[in-house]
Amino acid sequence: MTERLWVFGYGSLIWDPCFPVERRETARLDGWRRSFCMTSLHYRGTPEAPGLVLALDRAPGAFCHGVAFLVEQGAEGAALAALRERELVSDAYTEMSLPLTEPAVTALTYVIDPGHVQYCLHDVAAQARIIAGAAGRRGPNRDYLMNTVLHLDALGIPDAELHDLAERVRALSP
């Protein structure tokens, strides 16, 4: 029997998976934190005016709640191709298989490469300014943030840092 493909979503995959889903479960990944630590030159920004998108940044002692998706049986190859096309557009993410603590499965996960030029660390005020003003092929950067907050809340896993950032972005947006 072929091992099933699980995918861990912590940002836009939560509300916009690009593959057929058989099952989804609230999930937890230890040792990583969700962070707006990646500049977006394609989807939520441009090379001239980069936006910010979420990535998983290694952080011992931290954890990230998200969603574990079980890819529909038989669609694993197409799902993997779609994920790689979407997530590896600039090679800032590294594709890893990581053990989730909830559920207890190994999931395909996209994490930031801290050595990549798109890796960045900004304070929350700078993040808010960037997100409030950036837009790319998939729309305004603020929509990405707000959709993530909305869907995390709906799953019962609110993220206080993202809520604070969303309030700051709302205050800056027209």
N, CA and C of each residue as an Amber inpcrd file, in Angstrom:
protein
   522
   0.8460000  -1.1850000   0.0000000   0.0000000   0.0000000   0.0000000
   0.8890000   1.2460000   0.0000000   0.5410000   2.2240000  -0.7940000
   1.2790000   3.4760000  -0.8790000   0.9470000   4.3530000   0.3210000
   1.9830000   4.9970000   0.8750000   1.7630000   5.8970000   1.9960000
   0.9500000   7.1020000   1.5290000   0.0330000   7.5370000   2.3440000
  -0.8390000   8.6580000   2.0050000  -0.0790000   9.9730000   2.1300000
  -0.4980000  10.9670000   1.3690000   0.1490000  12.2760000   1.3760000
  -0.6510000  13.2500000   2.2330000  -0.0040000  13.7290000   3.2930000
  -0.5460000  14.7790000   4.1440000   0.2110000  16.0590000   3.8400000
  -0.4740000  17.1820000   3.9120000   0.1240000  18.4980000   3.6870000
  -0.2530000  19.3810000   4.8690000   0.7360000  20.1250000   5.4130000
   0.4760000  21.0450000   6.5130000   0.2910000  22.4540000   5.9450000
  -0.8660000  23.0530000   6.2480000  -1.1530000  24.4210000   5.8310000
  -1.1740000  25.3470000   7.0270000  -0.5020000  26.4820000   6.9080000
  -0.4310000  27.4480000   8.0120000  -0.7630000  28.8670000   7.5530000
  -0.9280000  29.0700000   6.2490000  -1.2580000  30.3760000   5.6740000
  -2.3530000  30.1970000   4.6440000  -2.0870000  30.6040000   3.4090000
  -3.1350000  30.5740000   2.3830000  -3.6200000  29.1790000   2.0270000
  -2.8230000  28.1470000   2.2650000  -3.3240000  26.7960000   1.9900000
  -4.5330000  26.4700000   2.8570000  -4.6360000  27.0920000   4.0340000
  -5.7730000  26.8450000   4.9110000  -7.0770000  27.1970000   4.2040000
  -7.0900000  28.3140000   3.5150000  -8.3300000  28.7650000   2.8910000
  -8.3300000  28.6470000   1.3690000  -7.2190000  28.1990000   0.7970000
  -7.1530000  28.0640000  -0.6550000  -6.2310000  26.9100000  -1.0530000
  -6.5780000  25.6670000  -0.6560000  -5.7280000  24.5540000  -1.0840000
  -5.8180000  24.3930000  -2.6030000  -4.7470000  23.9420000  -3.1840000
  -4.6870000  23.8240000  -4.6540000  -4.7340000  22.3620000  -5.0870000
  -5.3770000  21.5340000  -4.2720000  -5.4410000  20.1060000  -4.5460000
  -6.7160000  19.5500000  -3.9190000  -7.1810000  18.3970000  -4.4070000
  -8.3910000  17.7910000  -3.8300000  -8.1000000  17.2170000  -2.4380000
  -8.9660000  17.5580000  -1.5020000  -8.7780000  17.1920000  -0.0970000
  -9.7810000  16.1150000   0.2960000  -9.2690000  15.0290000   0.8430000
 -10.1310000  13.9630000   1.3560000 -10.5700000  14.2650000   2.7840000
  -9.6320000  14.7970000   3.5740000  -9.9190000  15.0850000   4.9720000
  -9.0240000  16.2260000   5.4340000  -9.5410000  17.0270000   6.3520000
  -8.7420000  18.0940000   6.9560000  -8.9340000  18.0530000   8.4610000
  -7.8220000  18.2970000   9.1820000  -7.8570000  18.2750000  10.6400000
  -7.0250000  19.4280000  11.1650000  -7.4750000  20.0080000  12.2690000
  -6.6520000  20.9960000  12.9520000  -5.3490000  20.3100000  13.3330000
  -4.2350000  21.0230000  13.1550000  -2.9300000  20.3970000  13.3280000
  -1.9910000  21.2800000  14.1390000  -0.9380000  20.6540000  14.6400000
   0.1040000  21.3670000  15.3850000   1.4690000  20.8480000  14.9350000
   2.3490000  21.8110000  14.6500000   3.7290000  21.5120000  14.2830000
   4.6380000  22.1520000  15.3220000   5.4410000  21.3550000  15.9900000
   6.3500000  21.8650000  17.0190000   7.6980000  22.2580000  16.4190000
   8.3250000  23.2750000  17.0420000   9.6560000  23.6980000  16.6420000
   9.6890000  24.7440000  15.5400000   8.5090000  25.2330000  15.1480000
   8.4040000  26.2250000  14.0700000   7.3690000  27.2620000  14.4710000
   7.5100000  28.4750000  13.9170000   6.5110000  29.5110000  14.1670000
   6.0850000  30.1540000  12.8570000   4.8030000  30.5110000  12.7910000
   4.2490000  31.2130000  11.6400000   4.7520000  32.6590000  11.7170000
   5.2790000  33.1870000  10.5990000   5.8660000  34.5210000  10.6210000
   5.7890000  35.1720000   9.2420000   5.5480000  36.4680000   9.2340000
   5.6380000  37.2340000   7.9870000   7.1150000  37.5550000   7.7470000
   7.8730000  36.5190000   7.4160000   9.3230000  36.6590000   7.2650000
   9.7970000  36.4020000   5.8380000   8.8880000  36.4950000   4.8770000
   9.2560000  36.2600000   3.4830000   8.6840000  37.3670000   2.6090000
   9.5470000  38.0250000   1.8580000   9.0480000  39.0310000   0.9180000
   8.3490000  38.3160000  -0.2350000   7.2940000  38.9210000  -0.7210000
   6.5280000  38.3680000  -1.8330000   6.7530000  39.2450000  -3.0580000
   7.3490000  38.6520000  -4.0770000   7.6300000  39.3660000  -5.3170000
   6.6660000  38.9790000  -6.4240000   5.8370000  37.9690000  -6.1580000
   4.9550000  37.4350000  -7.1970000   3.4780000  37.5560000  -6.8410000
   3.0780000  36.9280000  -5.7490000   1.6580000  36.7950000  -5.4530000
   1.0600000  37.9730000  -4.6920000   1.7700000  38.5360000  -3.7410000
   1.2240000  39.6190000  -2.9100000   2.1000000  40.8620000  -2.9230000
   2.9480000  40.9480000  -3.9220000   3.8070000  42.1020000  -4.1160000
   4.4690000  42.0050000  -5.4830000   5.3670000  42.9110000  -5.7550000
   6.1110000  42.9290000  -7.0140000   7.5820000  43.1610000  -6.6890000
   8.4800000  42.9400000  -7.6430000   9.8900000  43.2490000  -7.3720000
  10.1060000  44.7230000  -7.0040000   9.2890000  45.6110000  -7.5660000
   9.4170000  47.0390000  -7.2740000   8.8080000  47.4140000  -5.9220000
   7.7800000  46.7030000  -5.5160000   7.0990000  46.9750000  -4.2390000
   6.7320000  45.6390000  -3.5870000   7.7100000  44.9730000  -2.9690000
   7.4560000  43.6580000  -2.3770000   6.4370000  43.7040000  -1.2520000
   5.6810000  42.6250000  -1.1650000   4.7780000  42.4330000  -0.0370000
   5.4230000  41.4620000   0.9400000   4.6300000  40.9600000   1.8630000
   5.0930000  39.9630000   2.8230000   4.1090000  38.8050000   2.8620000
   4.6370000  37.6070000   2.9470000   3.7850000  36.4340000   3.1160000
   4.3060000  35.6030000   4.2740000   3.4460000  34.7300000   4.7370000
   3.7920000  33.8750000   5.8620000   4.7420000  32.7620000   5.4440000
   5.5830000  32.4110000   6.3710000   6.4630000  31.2680000   6.2230000
   6.6330000  30.6510000   7.5980000   7.0990000  29.4400000   7.6250000
   7.4510000  28.8040000   8.8910000   8.9220000  29.0440000   9.1330000
   9.2210000  29.6580000  10.2640000  10.5800000  29.9730000  10.6600000
  10.9330000  29.0670000  11.8360000  12.0640000  28.3890000  11.7440000
  12.4730000  27.4630000  12.8160000  12.6170000  28.2350000  14.1280000
  12.0290000  27.6990000  15.1920000  12.0550000  28.3570000  16.4960000
  11.9160000  27.2960000  17.5850000  13.0300000  26.8310000  18.1320000
  12.9620000  25.8150000  19.1850000  12.0420000  26.2640000  20.3240000
  11.1810000  25.3610000  20.7490000  10.2410000  25.6540000  21.8250000
   8.9330000  26.2550000  21.3500000   8.8840000  26.7070000  20.1210000
   7.6590000  27.2980000  19.5680000   6.8120000  26.2050000  18.9170000
   5.6050000  26.5870000  18.4930000   4.7480000  25.6810000  17.7290000
   3.8270000  26.5130000  16.8570000   3.2740000  25.8690000  15.8600000
   2.3460000  26.5280000  14.9440000   1.1240000  25.6440000  14.7730000
  -0.0560000  26.2360000  14.9800000  -1.3050000  25.5460000  14.6700000
  -1.6910000  25.8630000  13.2310000  -2.2330000  24.8800000  12.5710000
  -2.6880000  25.0400000  11.1990000  -3.6430000  23.9170000  10.8520000
  -3.5830000  23.4750000   9.5980000  -4.4700000  22.4190000   9.1240000
  -3.6400000  21.3320000   8.4480000  -3.9200000  20.0870000   8.7970000
  -3.3450000  18.9340000   8.1080000  -4.3710000  18.4770000   7.0840000
  -3.9500000  18.4600000   5.8330000  -4.8190000  18.0230000   4.7380000
  -4.3740000  16.6540000   4.2660000  -5.3090000  15.7210000   4.2060000
  -5.0500000  14.4330000   3.5810000  -5.4720000  14.5710000   2.1190000
  -4.5090000  14.4510000   1.2220000  -4.7840000  14.5910000  -0.2040000
  -5.6440000  13.4140000  -0.6550000  -6.6180000  13.7080000  -1.5040000
  -7.5070000  12.6730000  -2.0280000  -6.6860000  11.5530000  -2.6640000
  -7.0240000  10.3180000  -2.3200000  -6.2880000   9.1730000  -2.8380000
  -6.3270000   9.1650000  -4.3640000  -5.1740000   8.9610000  -4.9600000
  -5.0520000   8.9590000  -6.4130000  -4.6710000  10.3140000  -6.9860000
  -4.7630000  11.3620000  -6.1790000  -4.4440000  12.7200000  -6.6540000
  -3.0900000  13.2050000  -6.1290000  -2.3180000  12.3080000  -5.5090000
  -1.0640000  12.7100000  -4.8850000  -0.0830000  13.3560000  -5.8750000
   0.0970000  12.7550000  -7.0320000   1.0410000  13.2890000  -8.0230000
   0.6430000  14.6680000  -8.5040000  -0.6180000  14.8390000  -8.8310000
  -1.1050000  16.1490000  -9.2920000  -1.0310000  17.1770000  -8.1710000
  -1.3300000  16.7580000  -6.9530000  -1.2650000  17.6720000  -5.8100000
   0.1640000  18.1390000  -5.5880000   1.0960000  17.2250000  -5.6400000
   2.5000000  17.5720000  -5.4510000   2.9700000  18.5360000  -6.5410000
   2.5800000  18.2830000  -7.7730000   2.9560000  19.1850000  -8.8720000
   2.3630000  20.5840000  -8.6640000   1.0890000  20.6430000  -8.2650000
   0.4380000  21.9410000  -8.0380000   1.0910000  22.6800000  -6.8780000
   1.3990000  21.9680000  -5.8020000   2.0520000  22.5900000  -4.6540000
   3.4230000  23.1360000  -5.0270000   4.1950000  22.3630000  -5.7610000
   5.5380000  22.8170000  -6.1510000   5.4710000  24.0150000  -7.0780000
   4.5170000  24.0220000  -7.9800000   4.3730000  25.1790000  -8.8680000
   4.0190000  26.4320000  -8.0760000   3.1590000  26.2880000  -7.0970000
   2.7020000  27.4210000  -6.2920000   3.7190000  27.8570000  -5.2460000
   4.2480000  26.9060000  -4.4910000   5.0790000  27.2360000  -3.3360000
   6.5570000  27.4290000  -3.6700000   7.0340000  26.8230000  -4.7150000
   8.4590000  26.9020000  -5.0300000   8.7430000  27.8650000  -6.1790000
   7.8830000  28.8490000  -6.3580000   8.0110000  29.8050000  -7.4570000
   9.3390000  30.5560000  -7.4110000   9.8970000  30.7650000  -6.2200000
  11.1590000  31.5120000  -6.1250000  12.2340000  30.7750000  -5.3310000
  11.9890000  29.5830000  -4.9130000  12.9350000  28.7980000  -4.1210000
  13.2190000  29.3660000  -2.7350000  12.4040000  30.2830000  -2.2500000
  12.5780000  30.7900000  -0.8870000  12.0890000  29.7730000   0.1410000
  11.1520000  28.9340000  -0.2710000  10.6760000  27.8640000   0.5970000
  11.5010000  26.6040000   0.3420000  11.6360000  25.8180000   1.3830000
  12.2190000  24.4810000   1.2840000  11.0900000  23.4980000   1.5680000
  11.0030000  22.4740000   0.7580000   9.9890000  21.4360000   0.9380000
  10.5350000  20.3890000   1.8990000   9.8040000  20.1590000   2.9830000
  10.2290000  19.1840000   3.9920000   9.0570000  18.3030000   4.4030000
   9.3720000  17.0940000   4.8210000   8.3890000  16.2170000   5.4560000
   8.6500000  16.3050000   6.9470000   7.6740000  16.8310000   7.6820000
   7.8510000  17.0700000   9.1150000   6.7750000  16.3520000   9.9110000
   7.1330000  15.8670000  11.1040000   6.1580000  15.1750000  11.9420000
   5.2560000  16.1810000  12.6600000   3.9630000  16.0180000  12.5080000
   3.0020000  16.8190000  13.2590000   2.7370000  16.1160000  14.5810000
   2.4630000  16.9080000  15.6210000   2.1030000  16.2870000  16.8910000
   0.5990000  16.0580000  16.9670000  -0.1680000  16.8350000  16.2340000
  -1.6230000  16.6730000  16.1350000  -2.0080000  16.9360000  14.6900000
  -2.5560000  16.0210000  13.9620000  -2.5730000  14.5860000  14.2180000
  -1.1520000  14.0270000  14.1070000  -0.9460000  12.8390000  14.5740000
   0.3840000  12.2220000  14.5850000   0.6860000  11.6240000  13.2140000
   0.9740000  12.5050000  12.2620000   1.3070000  12.0960000  10.9010000
   2.5200000  12.9150000  10.4500000   3.1540000  12.4670000   9.3870000
   4.2120000  13.2370000   8.7460000   3.5710000  13.9720000   7.5770000
   3.8360000  15.2770000   7.4990000   3.1760000  16.0900000   6.4710000
   4.1940000  16.8490000   5.6380000   3.8950000  16.9590000   4.3710000
   4.6720000  17.8100000   3.4740000   4.4600000  19.2500000   3.9250000
   5.5540000  19.9660000   4.1260000   5.4820000  21.2990000   4.7030000
   6.4770000  22.1970000   3.9890000   6.0940000  23.4560000   3.7770000
   6.9760000  24.4280000   3.1390000   7.4580000  25.4130000   4.1850000
   8.7860000  25.4490000   4.3690000   9.4110000  26.2950000   5.3800000
  10.3740000  27.2690000   4.6980000  10.6360000  28.3880000   5.3520000
  11.5170000  29.4030000   4.7900000  12.9750000  28.9370000   4.8360000
  13.7100000  29.3000000   3.8160000  15.1650000  29.1190000   3.8010000
  15.7620000  30.4130000   4.3330000  16.2780000  30.4270000   5.5720000
  16.7860000  31.6760000   6.1450000  17.9990000  32.2430000   5.4170000
  18.5890000  31.4790000   4.5140000  19.7030000  31.9790000   3.7150000
  19.2740000  32.6020000   2.4010000  17.9690000  32.5490000   2.1050000
  17.4570000  33.0820000   0.8370000  17.2870000  34.5930000   0.9290000
  17.4790000  35.2840000  -0.1800000  17.3740000  36.7490000  -0.2230000
  15.9750000  37.2440000   0.1710000  14.9450000  36.4150000   0.0260000
  13.5920000  36.8370000   0.3780000  13.2860000  36.6850000   1.8710000
  14.1820000  36.0940000   2.6270000  13.9890000  35.9820000   4.0690000
  14.2040000  37.3590000   4.6870000  13.2920000  37.7580000   5.5560000
  13.4000000  39.0800000   6.1750000  12.7670000  39.0540000   7.5530000
  13.2400000  39.9170000   8.3960000  12.6490000  40.0920000   9.7130000
  12.3870000  41.5800000   9.8980000  11.1070000  41.9400000  10.0520000
  10.6920000  43.3240000  10.2810000   9.9140000  43.3820000  11.5860000
   9.9590000  44.5250000  12.2540000   9.1010000  44.6780000  13.4250000
   7.6540000  44.8040000  12.9430000   6.7140000  44.6960000  13.8690000
   5.2990000  44.6500000  13.5060000   4.8370000  45.9380000  12.8180000
   5.3720000  47.0770000  13.1870000   4.9830000  48.3340000  12.5390000
   5.4030000  48.3330000  11.0700000   6.6020000  47.8680000  10.7830000
   7.0710000  47.7930000   9.3910000   6.2660000  46.7650000   8.6100000
   5.9560000  45.6320000   9.2410000   5.1220000  44.6270000   8.5750000
   3.7860000  45.2380000   8.1740000   3.1690000  45.9730000   9.0750000
   1.8610000  46.5810000   8.7980000   1.9520000  47.5560000   7.6290000
   2.9720000  48.3910000   7.5940000   3.1290000  49.3560000   6.4880000
   3.2900000  48.6370000   5.1510000   4.1030000  47.6020000   5.1390000
   4.3300000  46.8510000   3.8950000   3.0390000  46.1780000   3.4430000
   2.3890000  45.4620000   4.3440000   1.1730000  44.7180000   4.0000000
   0.0450000  45.6500000   3.5810000  -0.0750000  46.7930000   4.2170000
  -1.1450000  47.7420000   3.8750000  -1.0000000  48.2870000   2.4600000
   0.2190000  48.3800000   1.9520000   0.4270000  49.0190000   0.6560000
   0.7520000  48.1050000  -0.5050000   1.0280000  46.8300000  -0.2590000
   1.4910000  45.9460000  -1.3310000   0.3390000  45.2050000  -2.0040000
   0.5690000  44.8480000  -3.2650000  -0.3710000  44.0310000  -4.0360000
   0.4160000  43.3040000  -5.1200000  -0.0860000  42.1400000  -5.5090000
   0.5720000  41.3480000  -6.5440000  -0.4480000  40.6240000  -7.3940000
  -0.0060000  39.5960000  -8.0950000  -0.8690000  38.8360000  -9.0170000
  -2.1180000  38.2630000  -8.3550000  -2.0210000  37.9100000  -7.0840000
  -3.1670000  37.2990000  -6.4060000  -3.9370000  38.2900000  -5.5510000
  -3.6180000  39.5990000  -5.7110000  -4.4030000  40.6100000  -5.0300000
  -3.6360000  41.3470000  -3.9520000  -4.3670000  42.1960000  -3.2160000
  -3.7500000  42.9890000  -2.1570000  -3.1730000  42.1190000  -1.0360000
  -2.0310000  42.5350000  -0.5470000  -1.3620000  41.8260000   0.5420000
  -2.2600000  41.7780000   1.7810000  -3.0040000  42.8560000   2.0340000
  -3.8700000  42.8840000   3.2250000  -4.9530000  41.8050000   3.1580000
  -5.4370000  41.4700000   1.9470000  -6.4410000  40.4090000   1.8210000
  -5.8800000  39.0610000   2.2700000  -4.6200000  38.8150000   1.9520000
  -3.9460000  37.5850000   2.3740000  -3.9300000  37.4930000   3.9010000
  -3.5430000  38.5640000   4.5560000  -3.5290000  38.6040000   6.0230000
  -4.9300000  38.4040000   6.5860000  -5.8930000  39.1810000   6.0940000
  -7.2530000  39.1260000   6.6520000  -7.8930000  37.7570000   6.4390000
  -7.6920000  37.1390000   5.2720000  -8.2390000  35.7980000   5.0250000
  -7.6220000  34.7680000   5.9550000  -6.3290000  34.9000000   6.2110000
  -5.6780000  33.9580000   7.1210000  -6.2400000  34.1060000   8.5310000
  -6.3660000  35.3330000   9.0050000  -6.9210000  35.5870000  10.3400000
  -8.3470000  35.0330000  10.4280000  -9.1700000  35.3510000   9.4510000
 -10.5590000  34.9050000   9.4240000 -10.6650000  33.3810000   9.4930000
  -9.8660000  32.7000000   8.7070000  -9.9690000  31.2430000   8.6570000
  -9.3600000  30.5700000   9.8790000  -8.3020000  31.1350000  10.4390000
  -7.7760000  30.5910000  11.6950000  -8.8150000  30.7350000  12.8050000
  -9.4650000  31.8990000  12.8620000 -10.5190000  32.1090000  13.8600000
 -11.6470000  31.0940000  13.6830000 -12.0660000  30.8690000  12.4340000
 -13.1580000  29.9340000  12.1610000 -12.8010000  28.5130000  12.5890000
 -11.5190000  28.1820000  12.5570000 -11.0620000  26.8610000  12.9760000
 -10.8950000  26.7510000  14.4880000 -11.0500000  27.8890000  15.1760000
 -10.8760000  27.8840000  16.6270000  -9.4220000  27.9410000  17.0620000
  -8.5610000  28.4520000  16.1770000  -7.1390000  28.5760000  16.5050000
  -6.6560000  29.9990000  16.1920000  -7.2410000  30.9860000  16.8910000
  -6.8440000  32.3710000  16.6270000  -5.3680000  32.6020000  16.9400000
  -4.7630000  33.5150000  16.2120000  -3.3530000  33.8580000  16.3730000
  -3.2850000  35.3200000  16.8190000  -2.9360000  35.5460000  18.0790000
  -2.9310000  36.9000000  18.6520000  -2.0010000  37.8480000  17.8960000
  -0.8480000  37.3630000  17.4640000   0.0840000  38.2150000  16.7210000
  -0.5140000  38.6560000  15.3890000  -1.1970000  37.7460000  14.7110000
  -1.8260000  38.1120000  13.4360000  -2.9940000  39.0660000  13.6600000
  -3.7310000  38.8970000  14.7510000  -4.8130000  39.8330000  15.0670000
  -4.2690000  41.2400000  15.2860000  -3.1890000  41.3550000  16.0290000
  -2.5570000  42.6510000  16.2570000  -2.1080000  43.2680000  14.9340000
  -1.4790000  42.4620000  14.1010000  -1.0270000  42.9470000  12.8030000
  -2.2080000  43.3880000  11.9400000  -3.2890000  42.6290000  11.9490000
  -4.4800000  42.9800000  11.1680000  -5.0540000  44.3180000  11.6210000
  -5.0930000  44.5520000  12.9210000  -5.5880000  45.8450000  13.4360000
  -4.6960000  47.0000000  12.9600000  -3.4060000  46.7850000  12.9750000
  -2.4780000  47.8190000  12.5020000  -2.6640000  48.0960000  11.0100000
  -2.8750000  47.0410000  10.2300000  -3.0920000  47.2020000   8.7940000
  -4.4080000  47.9290000   8.5330000  -5.4640000  47.5810000   9.2650000
  -6.7490000  48.2750000   9.1110000  -6.5870000  49.7740000   9.3850000
  -5.8160000  50.1210000  10.3990000  -5.6110000  51.5280000  10.7470000
  -4.8630000  52.2790000   9.6540000  -4.0560000  51.5760000   8.8660000
  -3.2760000  52.2200000   7.8010000  -3.9890000  52.2180000   6.4540000
  -4.9890000  51.3640000   6.3010000  -5.6580000  51.1830000   5.0060000
  -6.7520000  52.2300000   4.8180000  -6.9240000  52.6590000   3.5700000
  -7.9790000  53.6510000   3.2800000  -9.3710000  53.0950000   3.4510000
